[in-house]
Amino acid sequence: MLEASLPGPEYFVVGLTVSDTAVRPKITATIDGDQGIGIGELGSITRRLTRQIDEAYGEDAAYSLEVTSPGADQPLVSPRQYARHVGRTLSLKLAGGTEKTGTLEEATPEGIMLSEVVKEKNKKKTLDPALVPFADISEAKVVISFK
């Protein structure tokens, strides 16, 4: 139902959770877009999804629905989210426990090209871009800078 509620192919589901509350379950849908997503699109998705839930389960179904976009502090979970952040600094946690920080140079179908920043003799050095496969990334966050 959620996929059918999206206004176009440029939008995609990042997450869907349903609380286990018997009285009034809470449905939380997190949606993103290749160019981001605005409040108007989120409102449209909410109305479409509500209509579908009401048709499937009846208008008396008790639930709470929240349709939202990923916050700036949320990790990137879909490979489609990376392309929009090219040029920004990412903080990665890799499957083996290694952590890397660097500039996202490119998003490819296999992974990302990252120019890692490393400390060397109290100086920061930027390495040449290297491919980090999506399979190796356990968590990726955009580093928010206020400079």
N, C-alpha and C positions, 0 to 999 in steps of 0.2 A: 504494500500500500504506500509506503514511504517513497520508494523509487518512482511509483506512478504519479506521485504528487509533485515531483520536481518540475520546474518550468521549462527546462531544456537540458541538452546533453552536456552543457558546460558546468552543470551543478552535480555534486556527488555527495553521498552519505559518508561522513567521517566516523560517526558512532551512533548507536541506538541502544538505550537501556530502558528497561521496564522494572520499576521497583516491585518488591515482593509484598507490598501492603495489600491485605485482603479487602480493606474497606474502600480505599480509593487509590488504585495504582497510579504511579506517576510515570508517564512516558516522556523520555528526553531524547530528542533527535538533534544531532549535531550535523550541520550541513555546511559545505564549503563550495567554492566555485573556482574555476581556472583563473578568473580575474578577481576573486573575492566574492562576497555576497552582501547585499544591502538589506536594510530593514524591510523594504517593500517586497522583496523576493521571499524573505522569511515569513512575512504576514500572509502572502499568497499560498505558500506551502502549508502553513498552519490551517488556513481555511479549507484547502483541498483535502488535507489529511483528516481533519475533523469530519468533513462530509463523508469520506470513505469509511471511517470508523463507525459513524452513526448509521450508515447504510448496512454495514456488516453486522453490527452488534446491537442496533436499536438506539434510539435517541435517549433512552433512560440509562444507558451504560454509564457507570460512575468511574471517571478517570480524570487525571490532570495531565495536560499536554504542554510541553515546552519544546519549541523549535528554536534553535540557537545556532550561532556560528562559533567556531573555535576561538577562544580568547587568545590574546597575544602571548600569554604565558603557557599555553597548551602545546604539547609536543606535536610534531608533524607525524601523522600516522598513515597517510596515503601517499604513494609516489607522485600523484598528481599535484600535491600541495607544494612540492619543492620548486617547480618552474617559476612560480610567482615570487620566490624569494632569492632568485639569482642576484648576486652582488651583495647580499647581506651576510652577516657573520652567524655561523651556526655553532652550537655546542653539541657534540655527539657523544653518546655512550655506545660503545661497540659490544657485541656479543661476548667477547673474551674479557670484558671488564676494562678495556682501554678507553680513555677519553681523549677526544680531539676537539680543537677549536680552530676555526678558519673560515675563509670566505668561500661561499658557494659560488663556483664559477659556471657550472652547467649541470642541468639535470638530464640524464639519459634514461632510456628504458631499463638499463641494467642497474644504475645507481647514480651517484653524484660525483662530480669532479670538485674536490675540495683543495684549496690552497691553505694547508695547515700552518698555523702560527706556533712556533716552538721557542722556548727560552734557551739561549745559548750564551753562557758567560755573562749573565745579567742583561743580555740584550735580547730583543725579540727578532726572530728571523722567520720570514715567510718562505715555505718550501714550494717547489713547483707543484702545480695541480696534480692530484692523484685520484684514481677512481676508488670510491668506497661503495661496494655493492649494497643494495638495499637489504639483502639477506644478512649482512654483517651489522646493520644499525639496529640497536635495541631501543634507542631513544634519540630524537633529534629535536632541538629547540632553537628558535631564532633568538639570538642575543639582542636584547633591547638596549639601545644606546641613547643616552640623553645629551650627547655632545653637540 
